[in-house]
């Protein structure tokens, strides 16, 4: 069974901040919408992963 601390390393927290900044930069640079949407999708995927791991941590905490 995975422990809470080992699950935390699967949270892409820092990566989310970096990807959000890249997305903002893309808007500022006037990049093509497809590039912006692809970058935004990466942010969304990472955020989803954060909440999946947090849900698993809650499950472990309630055992």
PDBQT receptor file of N, H, CA, C and O in Angstrom, charges set to zero:
ATOM      1  N   UNK A   1       0.839  -1.184   0.000  1.00  0.00    +0.000 N 
ATOM      2  CA  UNK A   1       0.000   0.000   0.000  1.00  0.00    +0.000 C 
ATOM      3  C   UNK A   1       0.889   1.254   0.000  1.00  0.00    +0.000 C 
ATOM      4  O   UNK A   1       1.901   1.317   0.699  1.00  0.00    +0.000 OA
ATOM      5  N   UNK A   2       0.499   2.209  -0.771  1.00  0.00    +0.000 N 
ATOM      6  H   UNK A   2      -0.323   2.158  -1.338  1.00  0.00    +0.000 HD
ATOM      7  CA  UNK A   2       1.242   3.468  -0.818  1.00  0.00    +0.000 C 
ATOM      8  C   UNK A   2       0.939   4.300   0.424  1.00  0.00    +0.000 C 
ATOM      9  O   UNK A   2      -0.202   4.359   0.881  1.00  0.00    +0.000 OA
ATOM     10  N   UNK A   3       1.947   4.923   0.949  1.00  0.00    +0.000 N 
ATOM     11  H   UNK A   3       2.874   4.874   0.578  1.00  0.00    +0.000 HD
ATOM     12  CA  UNK A   3       1.759   5.803   2.089  1.00  0.00    +0.000 C 
ATOM     13  C   UNK A   3       1.535   7.223   1.602  1.00  0.00    +0.000 C 
ATOM     14  O   UNK A   3       1.832   7.561   0.456  1.00  0.00    +0.000 OA
ATOM     15  N   UNK A   4       1.001   8.051   2.499  1.00  0.00    +0.000 N 
ATOM     16  H   UNK A   4       0.760   7.777   3.430  1.00  0.00    +0.000 HD
ATOM     17  CA  UNK A   4       0.702   9.439   2.138  1.00  0.00    +0.000 C 
ATOM     18  C   UNK A   4       1.925  10.183   1.613  1.00  0.00    +0.000 C 
ATOM     19  O   UNK A   4       1.835  10.891   0.610  1.00  0.00    +0.000 OA
ATOM     20  N   UNK A   5       3.060  10.030   2.276  1.00  0.00    +0.000 N 
ATOM     21  H   UNK A   5       3.133   9.454   3.091  1.00  0.00    +0.000 HD
ATOM     22  CA  UNK A   5       4.261  10.759   1.854  1.00  0.00    +0.000 C 
ATOM     23  C   UNK A   5       4.719  10.332   0.471  1.00  0.00    +0.000 C 
ATOM     24  O   UNK A   5       5.166  11.165  -0.319  1.00  0.00    +0.000 OA
ATOM     25  N   UNK A   6       4.614   9.049   0.170  1.00  0.00    +0.000 N 
ATOM     26  H   UNK A   6       4.251   8.373   0.811  1.00  0.00    +0.000 HD
ATOM     27  CA  UNK A   6       5.044   8.604  -1.155  1.00  0.00    +0.000 C 
ATOM     28  C   UNK A   6       4.082   9.084  -2.234  1.00  0.00    +0.000 C 
ATOM     29  O   UNK A   6       4.493   9.294  -3.375  1.00  0.00    +0.000 OA
ATOM     30  N   UNK A   7       2.814   9.259  -1.891  1.00  0.00    +0.000 N 
ATOM     31  H   UNK A   7       2.481   9.087  -0.964  1.00  0.00    +0.000 HD
ATOM     32  CA  UNK A   7       1.847   9.777  -2.861  1.00  0.00    +0.000 C 
ATOM     33  C   UNK A   7       2.129  11.238  -3.199  1.00  0.00    +0.000 C 
ATOM     34  O   UNK A   7       1.901  11.670  -4.329  1.00  0.00    +0.000 OA
ATOM     35  N   UNK A   8       2.615  11.988  -2.238  1.00  0.00    +0.000 N 
ATOM     36  H   UNK A   8       2.801  11.637  -1.321  1.00  0.00    +0.000 HD
ATOM     37  CA  UNK A   8       2.842  13.420  -2.455  1.00  0.00    +0.000 C 
ATOM     38  C   UNK A   8       3.814  13.691  -3.595  1.00  0.00    +0.000 C 
ATOM     39  O   UNK A   8       3.725  14.728  -4.252  1.00  0.00    +0.000 OA
ATOM     40  N   UNK A   9       4.730  12.780  -3.834  1.00  0.00    +0.000 N 
ATOM     41  H   UNK A   9       4.803  11.938  -3.300  1.00  0.00    +0.000 HD
ATOM     42  CA  UNK A   9       5.685  13.013  -4.928  1.00  0.00    +0.000 C 
ATOM     43  C   UNK A   9       5.017  12.925  -6.297  1.00  0.00    +0.000 C 
ATOM     44  O   UNK A   9       5.606  13.336  -7.296  1.00  0.00    +0.000 OA
ATOM     45  N   UNK A  10       3.803  12.398  -6.357  1.00  0.00    +0.000 N 
ATOM     46  H   UNK A  10       3.324  12.064  -5.545  1.00  0.00    +0.000 HD
ATOM     47  CA  UNK A  10       3.072  12.309  -7.620  1.00  0.00    +0.000 C 
ATOM     48  C   UNK A  10       2.259  13.570  -7.912  1.00  0.00    +0.000 C 
ATOM     49  O   UNK A  10       1.628  13.676  -8.964  1.00  0.00    +0.000 OA
ATOM     50  N   UNK A  11       2.275  14.511  -6.991  1.00  0.00    +0.000 N 
ATOM     51  H   UNK A  11       2.787  14.425  -6.136  1.00  0.00    +0.000 HD
ATOM     52  CA  UNK A  11       1.525  15.752  -7.195  1.00  0.00    +0.000 C 
ATOM     53  C   UNK A  11       2.402  16.717  -7.994  1.00  0.00    +0.000 C 
ATOM     54  O   UNK A  11       3.466  17.118  -7.525  1.00  0.00    +0.000 OA
ATOM     55  N   UNK A  12       1.961  17.089  -9.193  1.00  0.00    +0.000 N 
ATOM     56  H   UNK A  12       1.096  16.762  -9.574  1.00  0.00    +0.000 HD
ATOM     57  CA  UNK A  12       2.771  17.961 -10.064  1.00  0.00    +0.000 C 
ATOM     58  C   UNK A  12       2.599  19.438  -9.738  1.00  0.00    +0.000 C 
ATOM     59  O   UNK A  12       2.405  20.255 -10.638  1.00  0.00    +0.000 OA
ATOM     60  N   UNK A  13       2.670  19.786  -8.440  1.00  0.00    +0.000 N 
ATOM     61  H   UNK A  13       2.827  19.122  -7.709  1.00  0.00    +0.000 HD
ATOM     62  CA  UNK A  13       2.368  21.140  -7.992  1.00  0.00    +0.000 C 
ATOM     63  C   UNK A  13       3.240  22.197  -8.664  1.00  0.00    +0.000 C 
ATOM     64  O   UNK A  13       2.724  23.161  -9.229  1.00  0.00    +0.000 OA
ATOM     65  N   UNK A  14       4.545  22.021  -8.605  1.00  0.00    +0.000 N 
ATOM     66  H   UNK A  14       4.964  21.238  -8.146  1.00  0.00    +0.000 HD
ATOM     67  CA  UNK A  14       5.449  23.012  -9.203  1.00  0.00    +0.000 C 
ATOM     68  C   UNK A  14       5.239  23.101 -10.712  1.00  0.00    +0.000 C 
ATOM     69  O   UNK A  14       5.264  24.188 -11.289  1.00  0.00    +0.000 OA
ATOM     70  N   UNK A  15       5.036  21.965 -11.335  1.00  0.00    +0.000 N 
ATOM     71  H   UNK A  15       5.016  21.082 -10.866  1.00  0.00    +0.000 HD
ATOM     72  CA  UNK A  15       4.814  21.938 -12.774  1.00  0.00    +0.000 C 
ATOM     73  C   UNK A  15       3.588  22.726 -13.197  1.00  0.00    +0.000 C 
ATOM     74  O   UNK A  15       3.565  23.330 -14.269  1.00  0.00    +0.000 OA
ATOM     75  N   UNK A  16       2.571  22.716 -12.349  1.00  0.00    +0.000 N 
ATOM     76  H   UNK A  16       2.590  22.224 -11.478  1.00  0.00    +0.000 HD
ATOM     77  CA  UNK A  16       1.348  23.468 -12.663  1.00  0.00    +0.000 C 
ATOM     78  C   UNK A  16       1.661  24.954 -12.728  1.00  0.00    +0.000 C 
ATOM     79  O   UNK A  16       1.247  25.638 -13.664  1.00  0.00    +0.000 OA
ATOM     80  N   UNK A  17       2.387  25.453 -11.745  1.00  0.00    +0.000 N 
ATOM     81  H   UNK A  17       2.724  24.898 -10.985  1.00  0.00    +0.000 HD
ATOM     82  CA  UNK A  17       2.727  26.883 -11.743  1.00  0.00    +0.000 C 
ATOM     83  C   UNK A  17       3.508  27.263 -12.999  1.00  0.00    +0.000 C 
ATOM     84  O   UNK A  17       3.242  28.293 -13.618  1.00  0.00    +0.000 OA
ATOM     85  N   UNK A  18       4.458  26.435 -13.362  1.00  0.00    +0.000 N 
ATOM     86  H   UNK A  18       4.674  25.598 -12.859  1.00  0.00    +0.000 HD
ATOM     87  CA  UNK A  18       5.261  26.711 -14.555  1.00  0.00    +0.000 C 
ATOM     88  C   UNK A  18       4.402  26.677 -15.817  1.00  0.00    +0.000 C 
ATOM     89  O   UNK A  18       4.548  27.526 -16.696  1.00  0.00    +0.000 OA
ATOM     90  N   UNK A  19       3.510  25.698 -15.902  1.00  0.00    +0.000 N 
ATOM     91  H   UNK A  19       3.391  25.009 -15.187  1.00  0.00    +0.000 HD
ATOM     92  CA  UNK A  19       2.662  25.577 -17.091  1.00  0.00    +0.000 C 
ATOM     93  C   UNK A  19       1.640  26.703 -17.180  1.00  0.00    +0.000 C 
ATOM     94  O   UNK A  19       1.306  27.154 -18.275  1.00  0.00    +0.000 OA
ATOM     95  N   UNK A  20       1.145  27.157 -16.037  1.00  0.00    +0.000 N 
ATOM     96  H   UNK A  20       1.416  26.791 -15.147  1.00  0.00    +0.000 HD
ATOM     97  CA  UNK A  20       0.233  28.306 -16.051  1.00  0.00    +0.000 C 
ATOM     98  C   UNK A  20       0.977  29.530 -16.573  1.00  0.00    +0.000 C 
ATOM     99  O   UNK A  20       0.431  30.294 -17.369  1.00  0.00    +0.000 OA
ATOM    100  N   UNK A  21       2.222  29.723 -16.129  1.00  0.00    +0.000 N 
ATOM    101  H   UNK A  21       2.665  29.102 -15.482  1.00  0.00    +0.000 HD
ATOM    102  CA  UNK A  21       3.005  30.867 -16.598  1.00  0.00    +0.000 C 
ATOM    103  C   UNK A  21       3.250  30.784 -18.099  1.00  0.00    +0.000 C 
ATOM    104  O   UNK A  21       3.170  31.794 -18.798  1.00  0.00    +0.000 OA
ATOM    105  N   UNK A  22       3.546  29.593 -18.595  1.00  0.00    +0.000 N 
ATOM    106  H   UNK A  22       3.611  28.772 -18.027  1.00  0.00    +0.000 HD
ATOM    107  CA  UNK A  22       3.740  29.414 -20.038  1.00  0.00    +0.000 C 
ATOM    108  C   UNK A  22       2.456  29.770 -20.778  1.00  0.00    +0.000 C 
ATOM    109  O   UNK A  22       2.499  30.420 -21.822  1.00  0.00    +0.000 OA
ATOM    110  N   UNK A  23       1.317  29.346 -20.241  1.00  0.00    +0.000 N 
ATOM    111  H   UNK A  23       1.282  28.818 -19.392  1.00  0.00    +0.000 HD
ATOM    112  CA  UNK A  23       0.031  29.658 -20.872  1.00  0.00    +0.000 C 
ATOM    113  C   UNK A  23      -0.183  31.165 -20.931  1.00  0.00    +0.000 C 
ATOM    114  O   UNK A  23      -0.588  31.696 -21.964  1.00  0.00    +0.000 OA
ATOM    115  N   UNK A  24       0.087  31.850 -19.830  1.00  0.00    +0.000 N 
ATOM    116  H   UNK A  24       0.416  31.418 -18.991  1.00  0.00    +0.000 HD
ATOM    117  CA  UNK A  24      -0.048  33.313 -19.793  1.00  0.00    +0.000 C 
ATOM    118  C   UNK A  24       0.906  33.951 -20.800  1.00  0.00    +0.000 C 
ATOM    119  O   UNK A  24       0.535  34.885 -21.511  1.00  0.00    +0.000 OA
ATOM    120  N   UNK A  25       2.126  33.445 -20.856  1.00  0.00    +0.000 N 
ATOM    121  H   UNK A  25       2.427  32.686 -20.279  1.00  0.00    +0.000 HD
ATOM    122  CA  UNK A  25       3.100  33.965 -21.817  1.00  0.00    +0.000 C 
ATOM    123  C   UNK A  25       2.618  33.771 -23.251  1.00  0.00    +0.000 C 
ATOM    124  O   UNK A  25       2.767  34.661 -24.087  1.00  0.00    +0.000 OA
ATOM    125  N   UNK A  26       2.042  32.609 -23.530  1.00  0.00    +0.000 N 
ATOM    126  H   UNK A  26       1.920  31.885 -22.850  1.00  0.00    +0.000 HD
ATOM    127  CA  UNK A  26       1.513  32.347 -24.878  1.00  0.00    +0.000 C 
ATOM    128  C   UNK A  26       0.454  33.374 -25.252  1.00  0.00    +0.000 C 
ATOM    129  O   UNK A  26       0.448  33.886 -26.372  1.00  0.00    +0.000 OA
ATOM    130  N   UNK A  27      -0.442  33.676 -24.315  1.00  0.00    +0.000 N 
ATOM    131  H   UNK A  27      -0.437  33.260 -23.406  1.00  0.00    +0.000 HD
ATOM    132  CA  UNK A  27      -1.454  34.708 -24.583  1.00  0.00    +0.000 C 
ATOM    133  C   UNK A  27      -0.775  36.041 -24.881  1.00  0.00    +0.000 C 
ATOM    134  O   UNK A  27      -1.120  36.718 -25.849  1.00  0.00    +0.000 OA
ATOM    135  N   UNK A  28       0.187  36.410 -24.049  1.00  0.00    +0.000 N 
ATOM    136  H   UNK A  28       0.468  35.859 -23.263  1.00  0.00    +0.000 HD
ATOM    137  CA  UNK A  28       0.887  37.680 -24.213  1.00  0.00    +0.000 C 
ATOM    138  C   UNK A  28       1.668  37.776 -25.509  1.00  0.00    +0.000 C 
ATOM    139  O   UNK A  28       1.827  38.861 -26.067  1.00  0.00    +0.000 OA
ATOM    140  N   UNK A  29       2.155  36.640 -25.988  1.00  0.00    +0.000 N 
ATOM    141  H   UNK A  29       2.025  35.758 -25.535  1.00  0.00    +0.000 HD
ATOM    142  CA  UNK A  29       2.926  36.602 -27.227  1.00  0.00    +0.000 C 
ATOM    143  C   UNK A  29       2.031  36.512 -28.461  1.00  0.00    +0.000 C 
ATOM    144  O   UNK A  29       2.512  36.559 -29.593  1.00  0.00    +0.000 OA
ATOM    145  N   UNK A  30       0.731  36.383 -28.232  1.00  0.00    +0.000 N 
ATOM    146  H   UNK A  30       0.340  36.345 -27.312  1.00  0.00    +0.000 HD
ATOM    147  CA  UNK A  30      -0.193  36.274 -29.360  1.00  0.00    +0.000 C 
ATOM    148  C   UNK A  30      -0.057  34.964 -30.116  1.00  0.00    +0.000 C 
ATOM    149  O   UNK A  30      -0.278  34.909 -31.326  1.00  0.00    +0.000 OA
ATOM    150  N   UNK A  31       0.308  33.911 -29.399  1.00  0.00    +0.000 N 
ATOM    151  H   UNK A  31       0.488  33.955 -28.417  1.00  0.00    +0.000 HD
ATOM    152  CA  UNK A  31       0.472  32.598 -30.036  1.00  0.00    +0.000 C 
ATOM    153  C   UNK A  31      -0.848  32.108 -30.605  1.00  0.00    +0.000 C 
ATOM    154  O   UNK A  31      -1.925  32.583 -30.243  1.00  0.00    +0.000 OA
ATOM    155  N   UNK A  32      -0.731  31.160 -31.491  1.00  0.00    +0.000 N 
ATOM    156  H   UNK A  32       0.144  30.774 -31.785  1.00  0.00    +0.000 HD
ATOM    157  CA  UNK A  32      -1.894  30.544 -32.119  1.00  0.00    +0.000 C 
ATOM    158  C   UNK A  32      -2.777  29.898 -31.047  1.00  0.00    +0.000 C 
ATOM    159  O   UNK A  32      -2.282  29.330 -30.073  1.00  0.00    +0.000 OA
ATOM    160  N   UNK A  33      -4.092  29.997 -31.248  1.00  0.00    +0.000 N 
ATOM    161  H   UNK A  33      -4.494  30.458 -32.039  1.00  0.00    +0.000 HD
ATOM    162  CA  UNK A  33      -5.034  29.439 -30.275  1.00  0.00    +0.000 C 
ATOM    163  C   UNK A  33      -4.807  27.955 -30.017  1.00  0.00    +0.000 C 
ATOM    164  O   UNK A  33      -4.997  27.490 -28.893  1.00  0.00    +0.000 OA
ATOM    165  N   UNK A  34      -4.406  27.209 -31.032  1.00  0.00    +0.000 N 
ATOM    166  H   UNK A  34      -4.252  27.587 -31.945  1.00  0.00    +0.000 HD
ATOM    167  CA  UNK A  34      -4.191  25.774 -30.828  1.00  0.00    +0.000 C 
ATOM    168  C   UNK A  34      -3.040  25.533 -29.846  1.00  0.00    +0.000 C 
ATOM    169  O   UNK A  34      -3.099  24.601 -29.043  1.00  0.00    +0.000 OA
ATOM    170  N   UNK A  35      -2.000  26.361 -29.905  1.00  0.00    +0.000 N 
ATOM    171  H   UNK A  35      -1.953  27.118 -30.558  1.00  0.00    +0.000 HD
ATOM    172  CA  UNK A  35      -0.893  26.236 -28.953  1.00  0.00    +0.000 C 
ATOM    173  C   UNK A  35      -1.358  26.563 -27.535  1.00  0.00    +0.000 C 
ATOM    174  O   UNK A  35      -1.014  25.873 -26.574  1.00  0.00    +0.000 OA
ATOM    175  N   UNK A  36      -2.145  27.627 -27.430  1.00  0.00    +0.000 N 
ATOM    176  H   UNK A  36      -2.425  28.187 -28.210  1.00  0.00    +0.000 HD
ATOM    177  CA  UNK A  36      -2.659  28.032 -26.119  1.00  0.00    +0.000 C 
ATOM    178  C   UNK A  36      -3.560  26.946 -25.546  1.00  0.00    +0.000 C 
ATOM    179  O   UNK A  36      -3.454  26.602 -24.369  1.00  0.00    +0.000 OA
ATOM    180  N   UNK A  37      -4.437  26.414 -26.371  1.00  0.00    +0.000 N 
ATOM    181  H   UNK A  37      -4.523  26.693 -27.327  1.00  0.00    +0.000 HD
ATOM    182  CA  UNK A  37      -5.351  25.370 -25.899  1.00  0.00    +0.000 C 
ATOM    183  C   UNK A  37      -4.610  24.104 -25.504  1.00  0.00    +0.000 C 
ATOM    184  O   UNK A  37      -4.972  23.462 -24.519  1.00  0.00    +0.000 OA
ATOM    185  N   UNK A  38      -3.589  23.737 -26.246  1.00  0.00    +0.000 N 
ATOM    186  H   UNK A  38      -3.294  24.259 -27.047  1.00  0.00    +0.000 HD
ATOM    187  CA  UNK A  38      -2.789  22.563 -25.877  1.00  0.00    +0.000 C 
ATOM    188  C   UNK A  38      -2.110  22.769 -24.527  1.00  0.00    +0.000 C 
ATOM    189  O   UNK A  38      -2.093  21.869 -23.688  1.00  0.00    +0.000 OA
ATOM    190  N   UNK A  39      -1.560  23.942 -24.328  1.00  0.00    +0.000 N 
ATOM    191  H   UNK A  39      -1.574  24.673 -25.009  1.00  0.00    +0.000 HD
ATOM    192  CA  UNK A  39      -0.902  24.248 -23.056  1.00  0.00    +0.000 C 
ATOM    193  C   UNK A  39      -1.918  24.263 -21.918  1.00  0.00    +0.000 C 
ATOM    194  O   UNK A  39      -1.650  23.734 -20.839  1.00  0.00    +0.000 OA
ATOM    195  N   UNK A  40      -3.069  24.858 -22.150  1.00  0.00    +0.000 N 
ATOM    196  H   UNK A  40      -3.287  25.288 -23.027  1.00  0.00    +0.000 HD
ATOM    197  CA  UNK A  40      -4.116  24.892 -21.128  1.00  0.00    +0.000 C 
ATOM    198  C   UNK A  40      -4.594  23.481 -20.789  1.00  0.00    +0.000 C 
ATOM    199  O   UNK A  40      -4.923  23.197 -19.637  1.00  0.00    +0.000 OA
ATOM    200  N   UNK A  41      -4.633  22.606 -21.777  1.00  0.00    +0.000 N 
ATOM    201  H   UNK A  41      -4.366  22.837 -22.712  1.00  0.00    +0.000 HD
ATOM    202  CA  UNK A  41      -5.030  21.216 -21.533  1.00  0.00    +0.000 C 
ATOM    203  C   UNK A  41      -4.017  20.517 -20.627  1.00  0.00    +0.000 C 
ATOM    204  O   UNK A  41      -4.399  19.718 -19.772  1.00  0.00    +0.000 OA
ATOM    205  N   UNK A  42      -2.744  20.810 -20.808  1.00  0.00    +0.000 N 
ATOM    206  H   UNK A  42      -2.434  21.459 -21.503  1.00  0.00    +0.000 HD
ATOM    207  CA  UNK A  42      -1.716  20.242 -19.930  1.00  0.00    +0.000 C 
ATOM    208  C   UNK A  42      -1.924  20.694 -18.486  1.00  0.00    +0.000 C 
ATOM    209  O   UNK A  42      -1.787  19.902 -17.554  1.00  0.00    +0.000 OA
ATOM    210  N   UNK A  43      -2.253  21.968 -18.311  1.00  0.00    +0.000 N 
ATOM    211  H   UNK A  43      -2.364  22.611 -19.068  1.00  0.00    +0.000 HD
ATOM    212  CA  UNK A  43      -2.530  22.494 -16.969  1.00  0.00    +0.000 C 
ATOM    213  C   UNK A  43      -3.724  21.754 -16.368  1.00  0.00    +0.000 C 
ATOM    214  O   UNK A  43      -3.682  21.318 -15.218  1.00  0.00    +0.000 OA
ATOM    215  N   UNK A  44      -4.774  21.622 -17.151  1.00  0.00    +0.000 N 
ATOM    216  H   UNK A  44      -4.808  21.976 -18.085  1.00  0.00    +0.000 HD
ATOM    217  CA  UNK A  44      -5.978  20.939 -16.669  1.00  0.00    +0.000 C 
ATOM    218  C   UNK A  44      -5.677  19.491 -16.284  1.00  0.00    +0.000 C 
ATOM    219  O   UNK A  44      -6.157  19.013 -15.256  1.00  0.00    +0.000 OA
ATOM    220  N   UNK A  45      -4.897  18.798 -17.090  1.00  0.00    +0.000 N 
ATOM    221  H   UNK A  45      -4.508  19.186 -17.926  1.00  0.00    +0.000 HD
ATOM    222  CA  UNK A  45      -4.546  17.405 -16.788  1.00  0.00    +0.000 C 
ATOM    223  C   UNK A  45      -3.770  17.305 -15.474  1.00  0.00    +0.000 C 
ATOM    224  O   UNK A  45      -4.020  16.411 -14.666  1.00  0.00    +0.000 OA
ATOM    225  N   UNK A  46      -2.835  18.223 -15.268  1.00  0.00    +0.000 N 
ATOM    226  H   UNK A  46      -2.632  18.949 -15.924  1.00  0.00    +0.000 HD
ATOM    227  CA  UNK A  46      -2.059  18.206 -14.029  1.00  0.00    +0.000 C 
ATOM    228  C   UNK A  46      -2.935  18.518 -12.815  1.00  0.00    +0.000 C 
ATOM    229  O   UNK A  46      -2.773  17.909 -11.758  1.00  0.00    +0.000 OA
ATOM    230  N   UNK A  47      -3.849  19.453 -12.965  1.00  0.00    +0.000 N 
ATOM    231  H   UNK A  47      -3.981  19.948 -13.823  1.00  0.00    +0.000 HD
ATOM    232  CA  UNK A  47      -4.752  19.786 -11.860  1.00  0.00    +0.000 C 
ATOM    233  C   UNK A  47      -5.630  18.584 -11.518  1.00  0.00    +0.000 C 
ATOM    234  O   UNK A  47      -5.868  18.294 -10.346  1.00  0.00    +0.000 OA
ATOM    235  N   UNK A  48      -6.102  17.898 -12.537  1.00  0.00    +0.000 N 
ATOM    236  H   UNK A  48      -5.909  18.134 -13.489  1.00  0.00    +0.000 HD
ATOM    237  CA  UNK A  48      -6.891  16.684 -12.308  1.00  0.00    +0.000 C 
ATOM    238  C   UNK A  48      -6.071  15.667 -11.531  1.00  0.00    +0.000 C 
ATOM    239  O   UNK A  48      -6.578  15.028 -10.609  1.00  0.00    +0.000 OA
ATOM    240  N   UNK A  49      -4.809  15.517 -11.899  1.00  0.00    +0.000 N 
ATOM    241  H   UNK A  49      -4.397  16.036 -12.648  1.00  0.00    +0.000 HD
ATOM    242  CA  UNK A  49      -3.922  14.568 -11.209  1.00  0.00    +0.000 C 
ATOM    243  C   UNK A  49      -3.734  14.962  -9.743  1.00  0.00    +0.000 C 
ATOM    244  O   UNK A  49      -3.714  14.095  -8.870  1.00  0.00    +0.000 OA
ATOM    245  N   UNK A  50      -3.598  16.245  -9.469  1.00  0.00    +0.000 N 
ATOM    246  H   UNK A  50      -3.615  16.950 -10.178  1.00  0.00    +0.000 HD
ATOM    247  CA  UNK A  50      -3.465  16.713  -8.088  1.00  0.00    +0.000 C 
ATOM    248  C   UNK A  50      -4.663  16.258  -7.263  1.00  0.00    +0.000 C 
ATOM    249  O   UNK A  50      -4.499  15.730  -6.163  1.00  0.00    +0.000 OA
ATOM    250  N   UNK A  51      -5.864  16.462  -7.791  1.00  0.00    +0.000 N 
ATOM    251  H   UNK A  51      -5.998  16.892  -8.684  1.00  0.00    +0.000 HD
ATOM    252  CA  UNK A  51      -7.054  16.102  -7.030  1.00  0.00    +0.000 C 
ATOM    253  C   UNK A  51      -7.226  14.593  -6.906  1.00  0.00    +0.000 C 
ATOM    254  O   UNK A  51      -7.763  14.115  -5.908  1.00  0.00    +0.000 OA
ATOM    255  N   UNK A  52      -6.781  13.842  -7.898  1.00  0.00    +0.000 N 
ATOM    256  H   UNK A  52      -6.344  14.230  -8.710  1.00  0.00    +0.000 HD
ATOM    257  CA  UNK A  52      -6.817  12.379  -7.787  1.00  0.00    +0.000 C 
ATOM    258  C   UNK A  52      -5.918  11.908  -6.647  1.00  0.00    +0.000 C 
ATOM    259  O   UNK A  52      -6.302  11.042  -5.861  1.00  0.00    +0.000 OA
ATOM    260  N   UNK A  53      -4.728  12.479  -6.564  1.00  0.00    +0.000 N 
ATOM    261  H   UNK A  53      -4.416  13.182  -7.202  1.00  0.00    +0.000 HD
ATOM    262  CA  UNK A  53      -3.803  12.094  -5.497  1.00  0.00    +0.000 C 
ATOM    263  C   UNK A  53      -4.331  12.552  -4.139  1.00  0.00    +0.000 C 
ATOM    264  O   UNK A  53      -4.234  11.812  -3.160  1.00  0.00    +0.000 OA
ATOM    265  N   UNK A  54      -4.882  13.748  -4.067  1.00  0.00    +0.000 N 
ATOM    266  H   UNK A  54      -4.961  14.350  -4.862  1.00  0.00    +0.000 HD
ATOM    267  CA  UNK A  54      -5.454  14.218  -2.806  1.00  0.00    +0.000 C 
ATOM    268  C   UNK A  54      -6.599  13.321  -2.348  1.00  0.00    +0.000 C 
ATOM    269  O   UNK A  54      -6.728  13.041  -1.156  1.00  0.00    +0.000 OA
ATOM    270  N   UNK A  55      -7.422  12.874  -3.277  1.00  0.00    +0.000 N 
ATOM    271  H   UNK A  55      -7.317  13.102  -4.245  1.00  0.00    +0.000 HD
ATOM    272  CA  UNK A  55      -8.501  11.941  -2.930  1.00  0.00    +0.000 C 
ATOM    273  C   UNK A  55      -7.940  10.646  -2.363  1.00  0.00    +0.000 C 
ATOM    274  O   UNK A  55      -8.474  10.102  -1.397  1.00  0.00    +0.000 OA
ATOM    275  N   UNK A  56      -6.864  10.153  -2.964  1.00  0.00    +0.000 N 
ATOM    276  H   UNK A  56      -6.430  10.595  -3.749  1.00  0.00    +0.000 HD
ATOM    277  CA  UNK A  56      -6.238   8.922  -2.479  1.00  0.00    +0.000 C 
ATOM    278  C   UNK A  56      -5.652   9.133  -1.082  1.00  0.00    +0.000 C 
ATOM    279  O   UNK A  56      -5.752   8.252  -0.228  1.00  0.00    +0.000 OA
ATOM    280  N   UNK A  57      -5.047  10.284  -0.850  1.00  0.00    +0.000 N 
ATOM    281  H   UNK A  57      -4.966  11.000  -1.544  1.00  0.00    +0.000 HD
ATOM    282  CA  UNK A  57      -4.506  10.592   0.479  1.00  0.00    +0.000 C 
ATOM    283  C   UNK A  57      -5.632  10.620   1.505  1.00  0.00    +0.000 C 
ATOM    284  O   UNK A  57      -5.472  10.109   2.613  1.00  0.00    +0.000 OA
ATOM    285  N   UNK A  58      -6.771  11.213   1.147  1.00  0.00    +0.000 N 
ATOM    286  H   UNK A  58      -6.902  11.628   0.247  1.00  0.00    +0.000 HD
ATOM    287  CA  UNK A  58      -7.916  11.225   2.066  1.00  0.00    +0.000 C 
ATOM    288  C   UNK A  58      -8.376   9.809   2.380  1.00  0.00    +0.000 C 
ATOM    289  O   UNK A  58      -8.695   9.499   3.527  1.00  0.00    +0.000 OA
ATOM    290  N   UNK A  59      -8.412   8.948   1.366  1.00  0.00    +0.000 N 
ATOM    291  H   UNK A  59      -8.153   9.200   0.434  1.00  0.00    +0.000 HD
ATOM    292  CA  UNK A  59      -8.796   7.549   1.588  1.00  0.00    +0.000 C 
ATOM    293  C   UNK A  59      -7.851   6.886   2.582  1.00  0.00    +0.000 C 
ATOM    294  O   UNK A  59      -8.294   6.205   3.507  1.00  0.00    +0.000 OA
ATOM    295  N   UNK A  60      -6.560   7.081   2.394  1.00  0.00    +0.000 N 
ATOM    296  H   UNK A  60      -6.200   7.634   1.642  1.00  0.00    +0.000 HD
ATOM    297  CA  UNK A  60      -5.574   6.477   3.287  1.00  0.00    +0.000 C 
ATOM    298  C   UNK A  60      -5.696   7.023   4.704  1.00  0.00    +0.000 C 
ATOM    299  O   UNK A  60      -5.526   6.291   5.680  1.00  0.00    +0.000 OA
ATOM    300  N   UNK A  61      -5.989   8.299   4.805  1.00  0.00    +0.000 N 
ATOM    301  H   UNK A  61      -6.127   8.893   4.012  1.00  0.00    +0.000 HD
ATOM    302  CA  UNK A  61      -6.106   8.944   6.115  1.00  0.00    +0.000 C 
ATOM    303  C   UNK A  61      -7.301   8.398   6.895  1.00  0.00    +0.000 C 
ATOM    304  O   UNK A  61      -7.278   8.364   8.125  1.00  0.00    +0.000 OA
ATOM    305  N   UNK A  62      -8.325   7.977   6.193  1.00  0.00    +0.000 N 
ATOM    306  H   UNK A  62      -8.343   8.004   5.193  1.00  0.00    +0.000 HD
ATOM    307  CA  UNK A  62      -9.554   7.504   6.841  1.00  0.00    +0.000 C 
ATOM    308  C   UNK A  62      -9.529   6.010   7.145  1.00  0.00    +0.000 C 
ATOM    309  O   UNK A  62     -10.500   5.478   7.684  1.00  0.00    +0.000 OA
ATOM    310  N   UNK A  63      -8.442   5.325   6.809  1.00  0.00    +0.000 N 
ATOM    311  H   UNK A  63      -7.654   5.757   6.371  1.00  0.00    +0.000 HD
ATOM    312  CA  UNK A  63      -8.368   3.882   7.081  1.00  0.00    +0.000 C 
ATOM    313  C   UNK A  63      -8.250   3.605   8.553  1.00  0.00    +0.000 C 
ATOM    314  O   UNK A  63      -8.177   2.445   8.958  1.00  0.00    +0.000 OA
TER     315      UNK A  63
